[in-house]
């Protein structure tokens, strides 16, 4: 309540500096791509048996269906389906969106 006795609502936006996510265990081994979507080149496959590994996304695509990884170092800049992750304290759709012109074109585009 404010000083005048009226209820008010205040929204605050907190940025997570190093978001920590882990692989979901209920999906097959997810694939990493060089862009946000299966129309990009597949680069690597993650092993869901290593669920304890921490993945840190730094951006999402406009649809929030894909996230770009910042860590671990071996996967920096690679893209992963957001549905493959479980994140602590936030959801991937809250990440900052990457600008379309920053996403590499595909051969299929």
C-alpha positions as CSV (number, residue, x, y, z in Angstrom):
1,X,0.0,0.0,0.0
2,X,1.1,3.5,-0.7
3,X,1.2,6.4,1.7
4,X,-2.4,7.3,0.6
5,X,-3.6,3.8,1.6
6,X,-4.2,2.7,-2.0
7,X,-2.9,-0.6,-3.3
8,X,-0.4,-0.3,-6.0
9,X,1.5,-2.7,-8.2
10,X,5.2,-2.3,-9.0
11,X,7.0,-4.5,-11.6
12,X,10.7,-5.1,-11.4
13,X,12.8,-6.8,-14.0
14,X,15.9,-8.6,-12.7
15,X,18.5,-9.8,-15.1
16,X,20.1,-13.2,-14.3
17,X,23.8,-12.7,-15.0
18,X,24.7,-16.4,-15.4
19,X,21.5,-18.5,-15.8
20,X,21.9,-22.1,-14.8
21,X,20.0,-24.8,-16.6
22,X,20.2,-28.6,-16.9
23,X,19.0,-31.1,-19.5
24,X,15.5,-32.5,-19.0
25,X,15.6,-36.2,-18.4
26,X,12.3,-37.0,-20.1
27,X,13.5,-36.3,-23.7
28,X,15.9,-38.1,-26.1
29,X,19.4,-36.7,-26.4
30,X,19.0,-33.1,-27.7
31,X,20.9,-31.9,-30.7
32,X,22.9,-28.6,-30.9
33,X,22.7,-26.5,-34.0
34,X,24.6,-23.6,-35.5
35,X,21.4,-21.5,-35.5
36,X,17.9,-21.5,-33.9
37,X,16.1,-24.4,-35.7
38,X,16.4,-27.8,-37.2
39,X,17.0,-26.2,-40.6
40,X,20.5,-25.2,-39.4
41,X,23.5,-27.6,-39.4
42,X,23.5,-30.1,-36.6
43,X,26.7,-29.8,-34.7
44,X,26.6,-32.1,-31.7
45,X,24.3,-34.3,-29.6
46,X,24.1,-33.9,-25.8
47,X,23.9,-37.0,-23.6
48,X,20.9,-36.8,-21.2
49,X,22.6,-39.2,-18.9
50,X,24.8,-36.3,-17.9
51,X,21.8,-34.4,-16.4
52,X,23.9,-32.8,-13.7
53,X,25.9,-30.7,-16.3
54,X,25.2,-27.0,-16.2
55,X,24.3,-25.2,-19.4
56,X,24.1,-21.4,-19.4
57,X,22.0,-19.8,-22.2
58,X,22.6,-16.1,-23.0
59,X,20.0,-15.4,-25.6
60,X,16.8,-16.7,-27.2
61,X,15.3,-16.5,-30.7
62,X,12.2,-14.3,-31.3
63,X,9.9,-17.3,-30.8
64,X,11.6,-18.3,-27.5
65,X,11.7,-21.9,-28.7
66,X,15.5,-21.9,-29.1
67,X,18.3,-20.7,-26.8
68,X,21.9,-19.9,-27.6
69,X,24.4,-21.4,-25.1
70,X,27.1,-19.3,-23.5
71,X,28.5,-22.1,-21.4
72,X,30.1,-24.6,-21.1
73,X,32.9,-23.3,-23.4
74,X,32.7,-26.3,-25.7
75,X,29.1,-25.4,-26.6
76,X,29.4,-21.6,-26.7
77,X,27.4,-20.0,-29.5
78,X,25.5,-23.3,-30.3
79,X,21.7,-23.4,-30.3
80,X,19.5,-25.8,-28.4
81,X,15.7,-26.3,-28.2
82,X,14.5,-24.4,-25.1
83,X,12.2,-27.4,-24.3
84,X,15.3,-29.5,-23.7
85,X,16.3,-27.5,-20.6
86,X,15.0,-27.0,-17.0
87,X,16.3,-23.7,-15.6
88,X,16.6,-22.6,-12.0
89,X,14.7,-19.4,-11.1
90,X,13.6,-18.4,-14.6
91,X,12.3,-19.7,-17.9
92,X,14.2,-19.4,-21.2
93,X,11.5,-17.1,-22.6
94,X,12.7,-14.4,-20.2
95,X,16.1,-14.3,-21.8
96,X,17.0,-11.3,-24.0
97,X,16.0,-11.9,-27.6
98,X,18.7,-11.9,-30.2
99,X,18.3,-9.6,-33.2
100,X,17.3,-11.4,-36.4
101,X,20.3,-9.9,-38.3
102,X,22.7,-11.5,-35.7
103,X,21.4,-15.0,-36.5
104,X,23.4,-16.7,-39.3
105,X,21.5,-17.4,-42.5
106,X,20.8,-21.0,-43.5
107,X,21.3,-22.7,-46.9
108,X,17.6,-23.5,-46.7
109,X,16.5,-19.9,-46.1
